[in-house]
């Protein structure tokens, strides 16, 4: 559990090290077992690959031909709805709705750079507690950075950054935060 602390600056698409081996097991599950010959393995590998491509094509088709409705009135949600895959858009929606649990306080201002404390009401079991996050906002560059590092780790803006952007009347997300890898028009 300590490893994410040391690799939070690296983009891992939200995947932990154990998930790589788990995803390999899931990929081959139902196709191979300990008694599978090499010839059968190659054939089953091709079947698994074909199946994976079909699932990706179906997900692409669904992303292009159906829309998940927006749950807020924010232009930034519509912005992501238009360009992101359905799966990534759902993650964005979680962050947008999660912002309602965040309280905002400006703690420092130096020219165009402001520092905010975002206190999030989180539920731990049956109890509520506050978790504090530091968000730096550069008004000139329209740049936002949160110490939860969700953007660096999963490639989407966190609720803490979103609440700061909205407080500063930034209603559309700057392109640098709309990552190409999550776009539905990328192949």
C-alpha positions as CSV (number, residue, x, y, z in Angstrom):
1,X,0.0,0.0,0.0
2,X,3.0,2.4,0.3
3,X,4.0,2.1,-3.4
4,X,1.3,4.6,-4.7
5,X,2.9,7.3,-2.5
6,X,6.1,7.0,-4.4
7,X,4.7,6.6,-7.9
8,X,1.9,9.3,-7.7
9,X,3.9,11.6,-10.1
10,X,3.7,8.9,-12.8
11,X,0.6,8.3,-14.9
12,X,-0.6,4.8,-14.5
13,X,-4.2,5.1,-15.9
14,X,-5.4,4.3,-12.3
15,X,-3.8,0.9,-12.4
16,X,-1.9,-0.5,-9.5
17,X,1.0,-2.9,-10.0
18,X,-1.0,-6.0,-8.9
19,X,-3.7,-5.1,-11.4
20,X,-1.4,-5.8,-14.3
21,X,-1.1,-9.4,-13.4
22,X,-4.8,-9.6,-12.5
23,X,-5.7,-8.1,-15.9
24,X,-3.5,-10.8,-17.6
25,X,-5.3,-13.5,-15.6
26,X,-8.7,-12.0,-16.6
27,X,-7.6,-11.7,-20.2
28,X,-6.8,-15.5,-20.4
29,X,-9.5,-16.6,-18.1
30,X,-11.7,-19.2,-19.8
31,X,-9.2,-19.6,-22.7
32,X,-6.2,-21.4,-21.2
33,X,-5.4,-23.6,-18.2
34,X,-2.4,-25.5,-16.9
35,X,-3.0,-28.4,-19.4
36,X,-3.2,-26.2,-22.5
37,X,-0.6,-27.1,-25.1
38,X,1.5,-24.5,-26.9
39,X,-0.5,-24.9,-30.1
40,X,-3.8,-24.6,-28.2
41,X,-2.4,-21.6,-26.3
42,X,-1.6,-19.8,-29.6
43,X,-5.1,-20.5,-30.9
44,X,-6.7,-19.4,-27.7
45,X,-4.6,-16.3,-27.5
46,X,-5.9,-15.3,-30.9
47,X,-9.5,-16.0,-29.8
48,X,-9.0,-13.9,-26.7
49,X,-7.5,-11.1,-28.7
50,X,-10.3,-11.2,-31.2
51,X,-12.8,-11.2,-28.4
52,X,-11.1,-8.2,-26.8
53,X,-11.1,-6.3,-30.1
54,X,-14.8,-7.0,-30.5
55,X,-15.5,-5.6,-27.0
56,X,-13.4,-2.5,-27.8
57,X,-15.3,-2.0,-31.0
58,X,-18.6,-2.3,-29.2
59,X,-17.5,0.2,-26.6
60,X,-16.4,2.6,-29.3
61,X,-19.7,2.2,-31.1
62,X,-21.6,2.9,-27.9
63,X,-19.5,6.0,-27.1
64,X,-20.1,7.4,-30.6
65,X,-23.8,6.5,-30.9
66,X,-25.2,7.0,-27.4
67,X,-24.9,9.7,-24.7
68,X,-24.9,9.5,-21.0
69,X,-27.1,12.4,-19.9
70,X,-25.4,15.3,-18.1
71,X,-26.2,15.4,-14.4
72,X,-25.2,19.0,-13.8
73,X,-25.7,22.2,-15.6
74,X,-21.9,22.9,-15.9
75,X,-20.5,23.6,-19.4
76,X,-17.4,21.5,-18.5
77,X,-19.6,18.4,-18.1
78,X,-21.0,18.9,-21.5
79,X,-17.5,19.5,-22.8
80,X,-16.4,16.1,-21.5
81,X,-19.7,14.4,-22.7
82,X,-18.9,15.5,-26.2
83,X,-15.4,14.2,-26.4
84,X,-14.7,11.5,-23.8
85,X,-15.5,7.8,-24.0
86,X,-18.5,6.8,-21.9
87,X,-16.3,5.1,-19.3
88,X,-14.1,8.1,-18.7
89,X,-17.1,10.5,-18.8
90,X,-18.7,8.5,-16.0
91,X,-15.5,9.1,-13.9
92,X,-15.7,12.8,-14.6
93,X,-19.3,12.8,-13.4
94,X,-18.2,11.2,-10.1
95,X,-15.8,14.1,-9.6
96,X,-18.4,16.7,-10.6
97,X,-21.0,15.3,-8.1
98,X,-18.3,14.8,-5.5
99,X,-17.6,18.5,-5.5
100,X,-20.8,19.1,-3.4
101,X,-18.9,17.5,-0.4
102,X,-16.1,20.1,-0.7
103,X,-15.7,23.4,1.2
104,X,-13.4,26.0,-0.2
105,X,-11.2,28.5,1.6
106,X,-8.6,30.8,-0.1
107,X,-5.5,30.7,2.2
108,X,-2.9,32.6,0.2
109,X,-2.7,35.0,-2.8
110,X,0.4,36.2,-4.6
111,X,-0.3,38.1,-7.8
112,X,-2.1,35.7,-10.2
113,X,-1.4,32.6,-8.1
114,X,-3.8,31.6,-5.3
115,X,-3.7,28.7,-2.9
116,X,-6.9,27.2,-1.6
117,X,-7.7,24.7,1.1
118,X,-10.4,22.3,0.0
119,X,-12.0,20.4,2.8
120,X,-13.8,17.3,1.6
121,X,-16.4,15.6,3.8
122,X,-15.5,11.9,3.3
123,X,-17.3,8.9,4.7
124,X,-15.2,6.3,6.4
125,X,-17.4,3.4,7.3
126,X,-20.3,4.9,9.1
127,X,-18.4,8.0,10.2
128,X,-17.8,11.4,8.5
129,X,-14.5,13.1,8.5
130,X,-12.8,16.0,6.8
131,X,-9.9,15.5,4.5
132,X,-8.0,18.7,3.5
133,X,-6.4,19.2,0.1
134,X,-4.2,22.1,-1.1
135,X,-5.0,23.4,-4.6
136,X,-2.9,26.0,-6.4
137,X,-4.5,28.1,-9.1
138,X,-2.7,30.3,-11.6
139,X,-5.2,32.7,-12.9
140,X,-2.9,33.9,-15.7
141,X,-2.2,30.5,-17.1
142,X,-5.6,29.0,-16.0
143,X,-3.6,26.2,-14.4
144,X,-4.7,24.2,-11.4
145,X,-2.8,21.6,-9.3
146,X,-4.1,19.6,-6.4
147,X,-2.0,17.7,-3.9
148,X,-4.4,14.6,-4.2
149,X,-2.7,14.2,-7.7
150,X,-5.7,12.5,-9.3
151,X,-4.9,14.2,-12.6
152,X,-1.3,12.9,-12.6
153,X,-2.4,9.5,-11.4
154,X,-5.7,8.8,-13.4
155,X,-5.7,11.5,-16.0
156,X,-8.8,13.4,-14.9
157,X,-9.3,16.5,-12.9
158,X,-10.3,16.0,-9.3
159,X,-13.3,17.5,-7.5
160,X,-10.9,19.7,-5.5
161,X,-9.5,21.3,-8.7
162,X,-13.0,21.5,-10.3
163,X,-14.4,23.4,-7.3
164,X,-11.5,25.9,-7.5
165,X,-12.0,26.4,-11.3
166,X,-15.7,27.1,-10.8
167,X,-15.0,29.5,-7.9
168,X,-12.8,31.4,-10.3
169,X,-15.5,31.4,-13.0
170,X,-13.7,29.0,-15.3
171,X,-16.6,27.0,-16.8
172,X,-14.7,25.3,-19.6
173,X,-11.7,23.1,-19.0
174,X,-8.5,24.2,-20.6
175,X,-7.4,21.8,-23.4
176,X,-4.3,20.7,-21.4
177,X,-6.7,18.9,-19.0
178,X,-8.7,17.2,-21.8
179,X,-6.3,14.3,-22.5
180,X,-6.2,12.8,-25.9
181,X,-6.0,9.2,-24.6
182,X,-9.6,9.4,-23.3
183,X,-11.2,10.9,-26.4
184,X,-13.7,8.8,-28.3
185,X,-12.4,10.1,-31.6
186,X,-8.9,8.7,-31.1
187,X,-8.0,5.3,-32.4
